[in-house]
Amino acid sequence: MTYLLICCVAGVWGIIFYRVFTGMATEDSAKVNTRTAREPYFNMIDHAKDVVVLEMNYSDPFASGSSEPVNVPVSSVQAFVPMAAPIKPQVNWSGIIYSGQIFNRAEKRHVAIISINGKEVMLSEGERANGLKFIKRVGDSIKVEYQNATKFLSIK
C-alpha cells in the first residue's frame, strides 16, 4: 500500500512540475499586456478656435413672476480675467522650538514643551498659547498651527 501511495504522490508532483514549466515557457513567448497612456480629451481638442456663441435670451429663473426673456447686449458681456492669487505672508518658524514631551499620568495625556519666541510653554493637544495651537502629536514630532500656517516640528 505504501508503494502505491508513493507512486501517486510522485505522479501528482510530476503533473504540478510539468504544468509550472510549460506555463513558464508559454509566458516568455506571450506578449505582456501593456497599458498605453492616453492623452486627456481636453488636450485633444483645440479650444482656442471655438466659435460657440452663448445665447443669453433665456428667462431669469429667479425673477418673481416674470417669465419674459432677458436680452443682454453682447458688448456688456466681459471676458473672464483671472485674478492673481493673494500673497501669503511668510511665517517666521525660527522662533518656535519643540523641546520635548512629558506624559501626564494623572490626566493620561501627552504634554509638549514648546518655546515660542523665547517663552517656554507646556501644551496638550488642542490648546493654544501666544498665537500657537498644538494640533496633534505624531510619533516624535508634533503638528502646530501658527499665524494660519501649519507645520510639523521635530525635537531639537
NORTATA-V103249 format. One record per backbone hydrogen bond with DSSP energy under -0.5 kcal/mol. NH is the residue of the N-H (numbers start at 0). CO is the residue of the C=O. If there is no record, write none. Layout:
BEGIN
[[NH/CO] [NH/CO]]
END
This chain:
BEGIN
[[4/0] [5/1] [6/2] [7/3] [8/4] [9/5] [10/6] [11/7] [12/8] [13/9] [14/10] [15/11] [16/12] [17/13] [18/14] [19/15] [20/16] [21/17] [22/18] [23/19] [24/20] [25/21] [26/22] [27/23] [28/24] [29/25] [33/31] [42/39] [43/39] [43/40] [44/40] [46/44] [48/45] [49/46] [55/53] [59/67] [60/58] [62/59] [64/62] [66/64] [69/57] [70/68] [71/69] [72/70] [75/72] [76/73] [77/75] [81/79] [92/90] [94/91] [95/92] [96/94] [96/114] [98/96] [98/112] [99/112] [101/110] [103/101] [103/108] [104/102] [107/103] [108/103] [110/101] [111/122] [112/99] [113/111] [113/120] [114/96] [115/113] [115/118] [116/94] [116/114] [117/94] [118/115] [119/117] [120/113] [122/111] [122/120] [125/133] [126/123] [128/131] [131/128] [132/144] [133/126] [134/132] [134/142] [135/142] [137/140] [140/137] [141/152] [142/135] [143/141] [143/150] [144/132] [145/148] [146/130] [148/145] [150/143] [152/141] [154/139] [155/97]]
END
